[in-house]
Amino acid sequence: MIGMTIKTYNYDDIAGSNPANDTSCCSLDGINDARRVAIQLGIPHYVSDMTEEFGGKIIDYFKETYLEGKTPNPCVKCNREIKWAAMLRKADALNCEFISMGHYVNLREENGRMIISRSKDLTKDQSYALWSVRNDDLRRTLFPLTPYTKKEIREIAYANDLPIAGKKESYEICFVQDNDYRRFLRDNVSNLSEKTPHGKFVLEGNIVGEHDGVPFYTVGQRKGLGLSIPSHPEPLYVTGLNVLNNTVILGDDADLFDSELIASSINMVKYSDLPSEGLPVTAKIRYKDEGAPAKVFPYGADKFRVIFEDTRRAITPGQSVVLYEGDDVVAGGIIE
């Protein structure tokens, strides 16, 4: 058994980053914490430099998705391409058969497929973020935290005097330390003002103001619009983004509700395909979403269509939709 920590970025390469503000697992402190635990356990510890691959596959994707007028989900992308695919290549180089991950999920084999299902600790369940991991990669994965809750794991860590027993959790995107993606884009996208010039706010087909650039707005946003329209006293929300026309579309809260979506770049987890007559599922459209009853249908190549029983608020292009059958993950995809 060996321990490995991945280095995903250099502070000098990301404008606005500061080692003192970084509490992520891949930070310098995180690497040192992992090393101390490995020493205490008496196992070797390696640091794998994946900065180039992470920059090209995750950070560039993050920036490009916002420039396309969509909202990215970098953790989902990182799980598939870095924490699993790239990590397994390192495991092969070290003659390791399996990788062990600290996610709170269940994993089992059924009908020749590796099936992810919700964790025992539903407050920490991470099945939503793992929908895109390839089935063959899951086959080489161990989840030792499966039988435990987060509270129980901390108690075990304290009982064994592990130096990270009381470490606080980090919820931010690791390379955006202040959780301000707009600041990150301004600091790290060259010629940003040329790529995303100011444009028009549009309400009911009429121009009602000027926006700062499409990437600085997300579907469902209410605050920070900088608009006051006396003829429309109700609160305004971003209901759509049009990069081609450089417009931010506004509307009322009611305009944010829709009953269906199309997802692309899908990954089938529980089944190899979907029945043409549709499959009843519970669909989550964001990480903290409780999910809602829906039916999913195949939709051309590498896509599916989800129709909800009731309308859902702020279905956001670029985010993940994850389909469940009971506690099992059926499939996931990127909302178009």
C-alpha positions as CSV (number, residue, x, y, z in Angstrom):
1,M,0.0,0.0,0.0
2,I,1.2,3.5,-0.9
3,G,-0.1,7.0,-0.4
4,M,-0.3,9.5,-3.3
5,T,-1.3,13.1,-3.5
6,I,-1.7,14.9,-6.8
7,K,-0.4,18.4,-7.4
8,T,-2.9,20.1,-9.7
9,Y,-1.7,23.7,-10.2
10,N,1.1,26.1,-9.5
11,Y,0.3,29.3,-7.7
12,D,2.5,31.3,-10.0
13,D,0.4,30.1,-13.0
14,I,-2.9,31.4,-11.6
15,A,-3.3,35.1,-11.1
16,G,-4.9,36.0,-7.7
17,S,-3.9,32.7,-6.0
18,N,-2.3,32.7,-2.6
19,P,-0.9,29.6,-0.8
20,A,-2.0,31.1,2.5
21,N,-5.7,31.1,1.4
22,D,-5.6,27.6,-0.1
23,T,-7.3,24.9,2.1
24,S,-8.0,22.4,-0.7
25,C,-6.8,18.8,-0.6
26,C,-4.3,19.5,-3.4
27,S,-2.8,22.6,-1.7
28,L,0.7,22.7,-0.2
29,D,-0.9,22.2,3.2
30,G,-2.9,19.3,1.9
31,I,0.2,17.6,0.5
32,N,2.0,18.0,3.8
33,D,-1.0,16.7,5.7
34,A,-1.1,13.6,3.5
35,R,2.7,13.1,4.0
36,R,2.3,13.3,7.8
37,V,-0.5,10.7,7.8
38,A,1.6,8.4,5.5
39,I,4.5,8.6,7.9
40,Q,2.3,7.8,10.8
41,L,0.9,4.8,9.0
42,G,4.3,3.7,7.9
43,I,3.6,3.7,4.1
44,P,5.4,5.4,1.2
45,H,4.0,8.7,0.1
46,Y,4.4,10.1,-3.4
47,V,3.4,13.5,-5.0
48,S,2.4,13.3,-8.6
49,D,2.7,16.5,-10.6
50,M,-0.5,16.7,-12.8
51,T,-0.4,20.5,-13.3
52,E,-0.1,20.4,-17.1
53,E,-2.9,17.9,-17.5
54,F,-5.1,19.6,-14.9
55,G,-4.6,22.9,-16.5
56,G,-5.5,21.7,-20.0
57,K,-8.4,19.5,-19.0
58,I,-9.9,21.3,-16.0
59,I,-8.9,24.9,-15.8
60,D,-9.2,25.5,-19.5
61,Y,-12.6,23.7,-19.6
62,F,-13.7,25.9,-16.7
63,K,-12.8,29.1,-18.5
64,E,-14.1,28.0,-21.9
65,T,-17.5,26.9,-20.5
66,Y,-18.2,30.3,-19.0
67,L,-17.1,32.0,-22.3
68,E,-19.8,29.8,-24.0
69,G,-22.5,31.2,-21.7
70,K,-22.7,28.0,-19.6
71,T,-22.0,27.1,-16.0
72,P,-19.2,24.5,-15.6
73,N,-18.9,21.7,-13.1
74,P,-15.1,21.3,-12.8
75,C,-15.3,18.7,-9.9
76,V,-17.2,16.3,-12.1
77,K,-14.7,16.8,-14.9
78,C,-11.7,16.4,-12.5
79,N,-13.1,13.2,-11.1
80,R,-13.3,11.5,-14.5
81,E,-10.1,12.8,-16.1
82,I,-7.7,13.4,-13.2
83,K,-8.6,11.7,-10.0
84,W,-9.5,8.5,-11.9
85,A,-8.1,8.3,-15.4
86,A,-4.8,10.0,-14.7
87,M,-4.4,8.5,-11.2
88,L,-4.9,5.0,-12.6
89,R,-2.1,5.6,-15.1
90,K,0.1,6.5,-12.2
91,A,-1.1,3.3,-10.4
92,D,-0.1,1.2,-13.4
93,A,3.4,2.8,-13.3
94,L,3.7,1.8,-9.7
95,N,2.2,-1.7,-10.3
96,C,-0.9,-1.0,-8.1
97,E,-4.0,-2.9,-9.0
98,F,-6.5,-0.6,-7.2
99,I,-6.9,3.0,-6.1
100,S,-8.6,3.9,-2.9
101,M,-10.8,7.0,-2.7
102,G,-12.3,8.9,0.2
103,H,-15.7,9.6,-1.3
104,Y,-18.9,8.8,0.6
105,V,-20.6,6.5,-1.9
106,N,-21.5,2.9,-2.3
107,L,-20.2,0.7,-5.1
108,R,-21.2,-2.8,-6.1
109,E,-21.0,-5.0,-9.2
110,E,-24.2,-6.2,-10.8
111,N,-24.8,-7.7,-14.2
112,G,-21.2,-7.0,-15.2
113,R,-21.4,-3.3,-14.4
114,M,-20.0,-1.3,-11.5
115,I,-22.9,0.6,-9.9
116,I,-22.6,3.8,-7.8
117,S,-25.3,4.4,-5.2
118,R,-25.9,6.9,-2.4
119,S,-23.8,6.9,0.7
120,K,-24.9,5.7,4.2
121,D,-24.3,9.4,5.2
122,L,-26.8,11.2,3.0
123,T,-25.5,14.6,4.3
124,K,-22.1,13.8,2.7
125,D,-23.2,11.7,-0.2
126,Q,-21.0,12.3,-3.3
127,S,-22.7,10.0,-5.8
128,Y,-23.8,13.1,-7.9
129,A,-20.2,14.1,-8.5
130,L,-19.1,10.7,-9.7
131,W,-21.6,10.0,-12.5
132,S,-19.0,10.5,-15.2
133,V,-16.3,8.1,-14.0
134,R,-15.8,5.4,-16.5
135,N,-17.2,1.9,-15.5
136,D,-13.8,0.2,-16.1
137,D,-12.2,2.8,-13.8
138,L,-14.7,2.1,-11.1
139,R,-13.8,-1.6,-11.3
140,R,-10.4,-0.7,-10.0
141,T,-11.6,1.5,-7.2
142,L,-12.1,0.9,-3.5
143,F,-14.3,3.1,-1.3
144,P,-13.3,2.3,2.3
145,L,-15.5,5.0,3.8
146,T,-18.7,3.2,2.5
147,P,-19.8,1.7,5.9
148,Y,-19.3,5.0,7.8
149,T,-20.7,8.4,8.4
150,K,-18.5,11.5,8.4
151,K,-18.9,11.8,12.1
152,E,-17.7,8.2,12.6
153,I,-14.7,8.8,10.4
154,R,-13.7,11.8,12.5
155,E,-14.0,9.7,15.6
156,I,-11.8,7.0,14.1
157,A,-9.2,9.7,13.1
158,Y,-9.2,11.2,16.6
159,A,-8.9,7.7,18.2
160,N,-5.8,7.0,16.1
161,D,-4.3,10.5,16.7
162,L,-4.2,11.3,13.0
163,P,-3.0,14.9,12.5
164,I,-5.9,15.7,10.2
165,A,-8.7,14.6,12.5
166,G,-10.0,18.1,13.1
167,K,-9.2,19.6,9.7
168,K,-11.9,21.8,8.3
169,E,-13.6,20.8,5.0
170,S,-13.1,22.8,1.9
171,Y,-16.1,23.5,-0.4
172,E,-14.7,25.9,-2.9
173,I,-13.3,25.1,-6.3
174,C,-9.7,24.3,-5.5
175,F,-8.1,26.7,-8.0
176,V,-10.6,29.6,-7.3
177,Q,-9.6,30.2,-3.7
178,D,-12.0,33.1,-3.0
179,N,-14.9,31.3,-4.8
180,D,-15.3,34.3,-7.0
181,Y,-15.3,32.9,-10.5
182,R,-15.8,36.4,-12.1
183,R,-12.6,37.6,-10.5
184,F,-10.9,34.5,-11.6
185,L,-12.0,35.1,-15.2
186,R,-10.9,38.7,-15.2
187,D,-7.5,37.7,-13.8
188,N,-6.8,34.6,-15.9
189,V,-8.4,35.0,-19.3
190,S,-6.3,37.0,-21.7
191,N,-8.1,39.7,-23.8
192,L,-11.3,39.0,-21.8
193,S,-13.0,42.3,-22.7
194,E,-12.5,41.5,-26.4
195,K,-13.8,38.0,-26.1
196,T,-16.8,39.0,-23.9
197,P,-17.6,42.7,-24.6
198,H,-20.4,44.5,-22.9
199,G,-23.8,43.7,-24.4
200,K,-27.5,44.2,-23.9
201,F,-30.0,43.1,-21.2
202,V,-33.2,42.0,-22.9
203,L,-36.6,41.9,-21.2
204,E,-39.7,40.8,-23.1
205,G,-37.9,41.5,-26.4
206,N,-36.8,45.0,-25.4
207,I,-33.3,46.3,-24.6
208,V,-33.4,47.5,-21.0
209,G,-29.7,48.0,-20.1
210,E,-26.1,47.0,-20.7
211,H,-24.4,44.0,-19.2
212,D,-20.7,43.5,-18.4
213,G,-20.2,40.4,-20.5
214,V,-22.2,37.2,-20.8
215,P,-19.8,35.0,-18.8
216,F,-20.4,37.1,-15.7
217,Y,-24.0,36.0,-15.4
218,T,-25.7,32.6,-14.7
219,V,-29.2,31.3,-15.1
220,G,-31.3,32.1,-12.0
221,Q,-29.1,35.0,-10.9
222,R,-30.9,37.9,-9.3
223,K,-28.3,40.0,-7.5
224,G,-25.7,42.1,-9.2
225,L,-27.6,43.0,-12.3
226,G,-27.4,46.7,-11.6
227,L,-30.8,47.4,-13.1
228,S,-33.8,49.4,-11.9
229,I,-36.8,49.4,-14.2
230,P,-39.7,51.5,-12.8
231,S,-42.2,49.9,-15.2
232,H,-41.2,46.4,-14.0
233,P,-41.2,46.6,-10.2
234,E,-41.0,42.8,-9.8
235,P,-37.6,41.2,-9.1
236,L,-35.7,40.4,-12.3
237,Y,-33.7,37.2,-12.9
238,V,-31.4,35.9,-15.6
239,T,-33.4,33.4,-17.6
240,G,-31.1,32.8,-20.5
241,L,-27.7,33.7,-22.1
242,N,-27.1,34.2,-25.8
243,V,-23.4,34.3,-26.7
244,L,-24.0,34.7,-30.4
245,N,-26.2,37.8,-29.9
246,N,-24.2,38.9,-26.8
247,T,-27.4,39.3,-24.8
248,V,-28.5,38.4,-21.3
249,I,-32.2,37.6,-21.2
250,L,-34.2,38.7,-18.2
251,G,-37.5,37.6,-16.8
252,D,-39.6,37.0,-13.8
253,D,-39.1,34.1,-11.4
254,A,-41.9,32.2,-13.2
255,D,-39.9,32.3,-16.4
256,L,-37.2,30.1,-14.8
257,F,-39.4,27.0,-14.6
258,D,-39.3,24.3,-17.3
259,S,-40.4,20.7,-17.5
260,E,-37.7,19.1,-19.6
261,L,-34.1,19.1,-20.6
262,I,-31.6,17.6,-23.0
263,A,-28.3,16.2,-21.7
264,S,-25.2,15.4,-23.8
265,S,-21.8,13.8,-23.1
266,I,-23.8,11.2,-21.1
267,N,-22.3,8.3,-19.1
268,M,-24.4,5.2,-18.5
269,V,-23.7,3.7,-15.1
270,K,-26.4,1.1,-14.1
271,Y,-27.5,0.1,-17.6
272,S,-25.7,0.0,-21.0
273,D,-28.6,1.9,-22.6
274,L,-32.1,3.4,-22.0
275,P,-35.4,1.8,-23.1
276,S,-37.1,3.6,-26.0
277,E,-40.3,3.8,-24.0
278,G,-38.5,5.7,-21.2
279,L,-37.4,4.9,-17.7
280,P,-38.9,6.4,-14.5
281,V,-36.1,8.1,-12.5
282,T,-35.4,10.7,-9.9
283,A,-33.4,13.5,-11.5
284,K,-31.1,15.9,-9.8
285,I,-30.1,19.0,-11.7
286,R,-27.5,20.3,-9.2
287,Y,-25.5,19.0,-6.3
288,K,-27.8,20.2,-3.5
289,D,-31.0,19.4,-5.4
290,E,-33.1,16.8,-3.6
291,G,-34.2,15.4,-7.0
292,A,-37.6,15.2,-8.6
293,P,-39.6,12.4,-10.4
294,A,-39.1,12.3,-14.1
295,K,-38.9,10.0,-17.1
296,V,-35.8,9.7,-19.2
297,F,-35.7,8.8,-22.9
298,P,-32.8,8.2,-25.3
299,Y,-32.3,11.1,-27.6
300,G,-30.0,10.5,-30.6
301,A,-26.4,9.7,-30.1
302,D,-24.8,10.3,-26.7
303,K,-27.8,12.2,-25.4
304,F,-31.0,11.7,-23.4
305,R,-34.1,13.7,-22.8
306,V,-35.6,14.2,-19.3
307,I,-39.2,15.1,-18.8
308,F,-40.2,16.0,-15.2
309,E,-43.6,15.4,-13.6
310,D,-43.5,19.0,-12.4
311,T,-41.6,22.0,-13.6
312,R,-38.1,22.6,-12.2
313,R,-36.5,25.9,-11.4
314,A,-33.3,27.2,-13.1
315,I,-32.3,24.3,-15.2
316,T,-28.8,25.5,-16.0
317,P,-26.8,24.7,-19.2
318,G,-23.4,23.3,-18.4
319,Q,-24.4,21.7,-15.1
320,S,-24.8,18.0,-14.5
321,V,-28.1,16.1,-14.4
322,V,-27.8,12.8,-12.6
323,L,-30.5,10.2,-12.8
324,Y,-31.3,7.8,-9.9
325,E,-33.3,4.6,-9.6
326,G,-33.8,4.4,-5.9
327,D,-30.3,5.0,-4.5
328,D,-28.6,3.8,-7.6
329,V,-27.1,6.2,-10.2
330,V,-28.5,5.2,-13.6
331,A,-26.7,7.8,-15.7
332,G,-25.6,11.4,-15.9
333,G,-25.0,14.0,-18.5
334,I,-24.3,17.7,-19.2
335,I,-27.4,19.9,-19.5
336,E,-27.6,21.6,-22.9
